[in-house]
Amino acid sequence: MSDTNQIDKLLLRPTEAAEALGVSRAFVYQRAASGELPSVRIGKAVRIPADALKNWIAEHIMEVSKR
């Protein structure tokens, strides 16, 4: 995602977050609406903080490894 001339995005569109996770856009919207996936509203736009997405993934990896 990072190019030497490009700044990494701090906030991702749901489509970008879905692509990064390998899931549907609807999945991201559902998880954001339920509060399970941290999100930020800017006007009508929903954005997923990149760091929060990485933390969410790490938490889910830890949950699976505890089983």
For each residue, the residues with C-beta under 8 A, 3 or more apart:
1: 8 9 20
2: 6 8
3: 6
4:
5:
6: 2 3
7:
8: 1 2 50
9: 1 12 16 50
10: 49 50 51
11: 40 42 47 48 49 50
12: 9 16 17 20 47 48 49 50 53
13: 16 17 45 47 48
14: 17 18 25 28 29 32 46 48
15: 18 19 25 28
16: 9 12 13 19 20 48
17: 12 13 14 20 21 28 37 48 53
18: 14 15 21 22 23 24 25 27 28
19: 15 16 22
20: 1 12 16 17 53
21: 17 18 27 28 53 57
22: 18 19
23: 18 27 28
24: 18 27 28
25: 14 15 18 28 29
26: 29 30
27: 18 21 23 24 30 31
28: 14 15 17 18 21 23 24 25 31 32 37 48
29: 14 25 26 32 33 46
30: 26 27 33 34
31: 27 28 34 36 37
32: 14 28 29 35 36 37 38 39 46 48
33: 29 30
34: 30 31 37
35: 32
36: 31 32 56
37: 17 28 31 32 34 48 52 53 56
38: 32 48 49 52 53 55 56
39: 32 46 47 48 49 52
40: 11 46 47 48 49
41: 44 45 46 47
42: 11 45 47
43:
44: 41
45: 13 41 42
46: 14 29 32 39 40 41
47: 11 12 13 39 40 41 42
48: 11 12 13 14 16 17 28 32 37 38 39 40 52 53
49: 10 11 12 38 39 40 52 53
50: 8 9 10 11 12 53 54
51: 10 54 55
52: 37 38 39 48 49 55 56
53: 12 17 20 21 37 38 48 49 50 56 57
54: 50 51 57 58
55: 38 51 52 58 59
56: 36 37 38 52 53 59 60
57: 21 53 54 60 61
58: 54 55 61 62
59: 55 56 62 63
60: 56 57 63 64
61: 57 58 64 65
62: 58 59 65 66
63: 59 60 66 67
64: 60 61 67
65: 61 62
66: 62 63
67: 63 64
